[in-house]
Amino acid sequence: MSDKAKDRKLQKEIIITLVFAVYLFIYMTTETMINASSTDYLEKSTHLAMYYLDQICLVAGFIAFPVLWKISSSNKRRTAILWIVSTVFLFMDFVLIIFPSSVGFTYLAPVVNVLLGFIGGATNFFLSAALFGTENVGKILAVGSSISFAFQYIVQILAGNDFLLILMIVSGAVVIVILTRRSWEWILLECLPSGTEDHNFKEQKKVIMRVLLLTCLVASFSIIILTYYDSRLIRMMVEGDLKTITAYSWPRLFAILGYIIIGVVGDKKKGRYTHIAIAIVMLWMLISPVIFESNPLSNINMAIFYVATGATMCYSYFMFWTVAPYLKNHGLVASMGRILEGLVGVAFSFVPWGLMDTKQIVIALIAIITVMIIAIMYGSGIESPKTDAGLSGCDKECEHENENDTNVTEGCREEIKAENPTPQAEDAITAEMLSRYNLTERELEVLYKLIFTEKSGQEISEELYISRRVFQRHVASLYSKTGTKSRVGLYGIYHDVSMSMK
């Protein structure tokens, strides 16, 4: 890969990291604001009930995104939905911050959580697509979470300035909307395995489904363990009105450590040891079997809790984002971690933990971790579906065909020449593009359609009177020759060439 290609890859990963950080900041800020501020306006029993209702509403939002995405086949319609959802979310969030009231936290907060879940579903979908085949997913999650947690703690906890908080939420939401508005230009979604007509991943189908099942089990077991600590902590917060104990103090920053642990392990050996890492973190939690208000080490207990929380969230993002691009329900699977967190968390919050003594709780937690370890041992050797870092779904398709026919490249070129070839390029930029990257004229024509229009792969292939398979070959060839794998990357290359001609 050339130095310029490496620079473009780095720029893309930085953008994705910042987008994830902004989304996570909005999520945490909104959730913290709703849960912490409502204690002054709701009765203790009502507050606890609303907390669990808000979690269900958040799950509904995550599920709503892939449903509406599938129903709305038009990019313009999808863009309009994203803008409407974001606008309503901003308005309602603004009202909750400026005019807090029992009515607002009872009726507006659930709606805000639905909209927040929808935005989260969109973010998970687009980022998992953009990161398909990337080797640094774990590092992106670790760095993005570090930025988000640190910034949220400084702005909301230390600053305590409502205007500044509003400014951060608005600016962050606007950034997400702007990026997701043209998210289908980040990567050609049709070139993901889930977007191709012939996946050519039949031999990996069983592996993919086993990885998905194991991830769901491990994530669910981890959430069950965390549910006890979370339930205990929430009840203590409600009973103490956030005065004697709070989940929003400095121990919250230890979630960063959890993200880092899983992020670093996840990038090694294609995520092979990620399951083992999360099991070890859960075992480590047994150091803090209970959180007592009177315990002088309660802050340390909370720090341990947040390490495990961060690790569980990073595990869910990493594993589900890795598997999602292979499946037809891409949008749903990409957000599965958050969905499980809400559903499993709420379901097991009704377990009468308060009626159990410390010994019984420790035994229960050990039993859950034991089942988790057995599941991981049964699935030993399972790793993320095999992908090459530089290849997209279209590249994999071409690679598979090349194994069966060594003359496929020349055959494609002959087919290209026969199908309405374009005239010789006349301008200097076009000539330089043809020369620098050894492009064919048809590849250059496809390139221009990708970077200067918002049309889908199907629309471009129909306009150029070529089949989808031929179109995908051109895209794979463009990505291979230019060292990039997104529409934005292709545009960046064209821009570099045009600037060098001046």
ABEGO torsion letter per residue (X at the ends): XBAAAAAAAAAAAAAAAAAAAAAAAAAAAAAAAAAAAAAAABBAAAAAAAAAAAAAAAAAAAAAAAAAAAABABAAAAAAAAAAAAAAAAAAAAAAAABBBAAAAAAAAAAAAAAAAAAAAAAAAAAAAAABGBAAAAAAAAAAAAAAAAAAAAAAAAAGBAAAAAAAAAAAAAAAAAAAAAAAAABBAAABAAABABAGAAAAAAAAAAAAAAAAAAAAAAAAAAAAAAAAAAAAAAAAGGAABBAABAAAAAAAAAAAAAAAAAABGGGAAAAAAAAAAAAAAAABABBBAABAAAAAAAAAAAAAAAAAAAAAAAAAAAAAAABABAAAAAAAAAAAAAAAAAAAAABBAAABBAAAAAAAAAAAAAAAAAAAAAABGBBBBBBBAABBAAAAAAAAAAAABAAAAAAAAAAAAABGBBBBBABAAAAAAAAAAGBBAAAAAAAAAAAABABBAAAAAAAAGBBAAAAAAAAAAAAAAAGBABAAAAAAAAAAAAAAAX
